[in-house]
Amino acid sequence: MRRIALIIEYDGTNYVGWQIQPNGVSVQESIAEAYRKLVGERPVLHASGRTDSGVHARAQVAHFDTESRIPADKICYALNTRLPGDIRVKASFEVPCDWHARFEVKEKHYVYTIDNSPHACAFTRNTALHVHERLDTERLGEAAEFFLGEHDFNAFRSTGSKASTTVRTIFASYWEKDGEFLRYHVAGSGFLYNMVRIMVGTMIRIGKGFEEPETVKEALLRAERSFAGDTAPAHGLMLWRVKYDLFDTDEILSGLI
């Protein structure tokens, strides 16, 4: 038995999320079915974490166990011939049999993209949230800095979260501007259900001038959902990078170029 790790890129528009669901097609199901057609066995895929319906990934990580003797680095090529075009396995490699894609995560990095132009871009309609009101980037930057460090993020989680603790550590939190696009980068030890989307929704109100940047600090201290803003739509969010002691997805992806 071998344990294989995958680095997966996907456009989540047409999927109910990563995890298999009864109400539609998931990314997990699509990959498992493709592998079943390839070798005749259906793998149990364990990911670094779930992504919701409409959320995208540049570097989702998953692992599975297999009896197949296909060379590990060739599995990605074989899978991609059987997967739809909006799911690509960018790399495949063998890992120790006691390694786990979820439990050994050291840092996850998400990016949320906003199209801040007067008229939405036709080409990014599924990957960027269009906000036509001009957002104040200085206010966004001030608000983002309050998230840095260890905090109780209870105000920034949806009611469906079943986490045993709401304390998380944020290593990076900043906005960057690229023409009409604004991108929020956030990296941390882990994230609660809808946490990044609520963080972004809160900052959008601040960027519009409805709230002050200190609203973030107040919400963290109060630890009550009512002190944070709306949940930003899913389609602007992308899982960008996952870091482990064993490897960093950015390092592997950069080596593919």
N, C-alpha and C positions, 0 to 999 in steps of 0.2 A: 504494500500500500504506500502510495506517495501523496504528499500534500502539495497542491499547486496554488500559487497566488496569481491573481489577475489584476491588472490595472485597466479600468474600464472607463470609456468616455461615452456619454449619451445625452441626447436631446430628450428631455423628459416630457415633451408636449403631448405625445400620444400614449402615455403610460399612467397607470394609477399610482406610480411611485416605484421604489425599488422592490419592496416586499410583495410577495404573492398575495393577491386579494381575490375575493369571489366576484367582484363587480367589474372586472376588466383585466387587461393584460398588463403585467408588470415587467420590469427589466430583469429581475431575478428569474422569473418564469421563462422569459425569452432565451436567456443564456443556458439555463438548465435543459430546456427542450432542444436547443441547438447541439449541446454536448451529447444528449441522448441519441440524436440522429447520427452523430459522428461515431460514437463508440458502442452504443447499445446499453449504456448505463446512465441513469439519471442522477446527477450529483446533488448533494445538499450544499448550497452556497451560503457562506457566512460573510457578511459585508462589514466594513468599518463602521457603518451606521446606516439607518434608513434615510431615504430622501422621499419627500412627499410627492403627490401627484403634481406634475408640471415643473418640478425642480430638476435642474440639469447637473451633470457632473463632467468635469474635465479629468478627474483622477479618483474615481471610486476604487476602493480596494476590496477584493473578496478572495476567499480561499475555498477549496473543496478537496476531498480525498478521492483518489481514483486508483483502480487496478490497471488502467491502460498504460501501455509502454510507449505511447507517442512521446517523442522528446519534448520536454517542458517548453522550450522556447519556440516550438512549432505549433503548440496548441492554439495560440492567438491567431495564427494564419488560418488554421483549419476552422476555427469558430467563426471567423469573419466571413467565410464563404457561405455560412448558413444563417447569419444574423441579418436583420433588417439594417438598412443604411444609417438609421439614427442611433445604432448601438455599435461601438467598435471596441474590441479588446486591443489595447495599445501594447501590452506586454504580458507575457506569461513566463513563470519561472518556478522552480521547486524551492520549497522552504522546509525548515524542520517540522517534523510531525506534531510537535507540541506548540507550534506557533499559531496565534489566532489573530485574524484580521481586525476583530473588534476589541478584544481585551488588551491588546498590546499597543493600542494607539497612544502616542505621546502628544501629538498636536494635530489639530484639524484646521484647515484654512478655507473659509468661504469668501466668495465675492458676490456682491449684489450690485447689479447694473441698472442705472436710471438714464433714460433718454430724456434730457432736459431741454429739448428743442420745441419750438412752437407747434410743429406738426410731427407726428410719429413717423419713424423710419419704417418703411415697409419690410426691410430686410432683417430687422431685429425685433419685430413685433412679438416673437415668441421667447426672446431671451433678455429683453430689457423692459422695465416698467416705464411707460411714457408719463411724464409729469410736465405739463406745458407751462405752469407757473414757474418763474425763475427762482431757483433755490439759492440761498445765500451760502456759499461754500465756506466762508469763515465761521459761520454759526454751526454748520455741519461738523467742521473740524473740531471746534470747541466741545461740542456734544460728544463726539466720538472718543475724546480723551478721557471722559469720565468713566468709560467702561473698562479702562486698563486696570489690571490687578485682580485680586481675589475679591469677589462680591457674592452676596446672595441675590440670585437672579429670579427670585420668585415672581417679581412683577413682570418679567419678560418671558413667561411661559404660558402656553395654552392650558386649559383645564384638563385636556386629555393626557398630560404628562404624568407618568408614573414613576419618575425618578425618586430614589431614596433620599437624595439630598439635592438642594437647589443651588448649592455653592459651586461656582466655577471660576477658573482663572483665565483671564484674557491677556495674551502676550502681545498682540498687535491689534490696533483699531484706528483706522484712518481712511480718509477719502482721497481719491485722485481724480483729476479732471483730464479728459481727453476729448477736446473739441466740445461737442454738445453732450457728451456722455460723462456721467459721474459714476465712479465705481467705489463701493465701500468694501474695504478689506478687513476681515476680522479673523484672527487665529487664536485658538484657545485649547485648553486641556480637554474640553468637551462642551456639548451644547444641549440645552433642553429642547423639548418639543416646541417648534415655531419660534425659538428664542431669537435667532438672527432676524427673522421677518418682523418681529415685534420691535426689536432694536431699530431696524430701518424705518418702520412705520412711525415710531416716536421721533426719529430725527427728521423725517420729512416734514412733520408739523413744525419742528424747530426751524428748518430751512425756509419754510413759508412765512415764518414770523409769528405763528400762532402761540408758540411757547418759547421760553428762554432755554439756552443750553443747560442751565442748572436743573431743568426738569429731569434730566437723566439721573443726576446725583440724588434728587429727592425720591425718585422711584426706587432706586437701589436701596436707599435708607429705609423707606417705608415698607418695601418688599410686598406690595399689594398691586394686583393687576390693574386696578382702576387708576393708578398713578402713571401708567405707561400709555403709549399711543396705540393706534390701530395695528393690525397685522398686515404687513405689506403683501401684495400678491406673490404667488409662488414662482411665476415664470421669470422673475428677475434674479433668482438665486441660483448659484452654481457652487458645487463642492469642487474646490480648486486644487487642494493639496492635502496629503496625509503623510505624517512623519512617524516613523517607528525607530527603535534602536537598530533594527535590522536593515532598514532602508528608508529612503525619502523618495516619494513619487516624482518630485521635481528632478532629482538626480537621474533617475531611470529614464524619464521622458526626454530630458535634454540629451541623453546618450543615444537616443533613437534618431536624432536629426543628422 
